[in-house]
Amino acid sequence: MIKYFKPSVFILSIIPFVLIVYKIFYNKLGPEPVKEITHFTGEWTLIFICLTLAMTPLKRFTNLIIWIKIRRMLGLFVFFYATLHLFTYVGIDYRFEWQPIFDDVVKKKYVFIGFAAWLLLIPLATTSSQKMIKILKQNWKKLHKLIYVIAVFGSLHYIWLSKTIFFKPLIYSLIIILLLLLRLRFKKTT
Ligand code: HEM
């Protein structure tokens, strides 16, 4: 049973991607297709950040190592959806026109912090292999703590870009704060 768990989580994790590809090919994105793809990929990036952060508390609550076995894969999905999200913005929205993109990054704080979050994901994604865990040893754990910073940047990005609707960004931020507090609590008791 356990051997099917990881592949099942993998299949579930690519469903949002399949869904957005389906919507693109069958013209089901609504009146603002680029906005729809940006929102969809952005939200799924945040969902995968929350799922990745939830694995350690889940392991502590259930005493099952299985959660840790899928944590790295979920982290890679964060990078995958964040890169799709960035590509939508850079490639589809701005058609690789670097000057206005650069202006956005320096002028709009939500773009700046989103971009910073994506940059911080690069060292995590490139060191996610078993080989890199062995090479980096204790430093691997230290480096991968960057996911906490990424989570905070991601929620700030969502709060700052939402001019009127604050409910969803607030919910995600509360979930992220809760997950980070749970870690602190476990650290104190262990
Ligand atoms: C970890 C990284 C990131 C996360 C978690 C994230 C998350 C999100 C979320 C949740 C949304 C709103 C979705 C909705 O409205 O339902 C969003 C929108 C957006 N994001 Fe990101 N994002 C990230 C990185 C980036 C990067 C790197 C860029 C570009 C440089 C970017 C540019 C945008 C833009 C332009 C929007 C749409 C703003 C609008 O509605 O006008 N994001 N993002």
Residues whose N, C-alpha, C, O or C-beta is under 5 A from the ligand:
A	BS01	HEM	T38 H39 G42 E43 T45 L46 A82 L86 Y89 V111 G114 F115 A117 W118 G154 Y158 L161
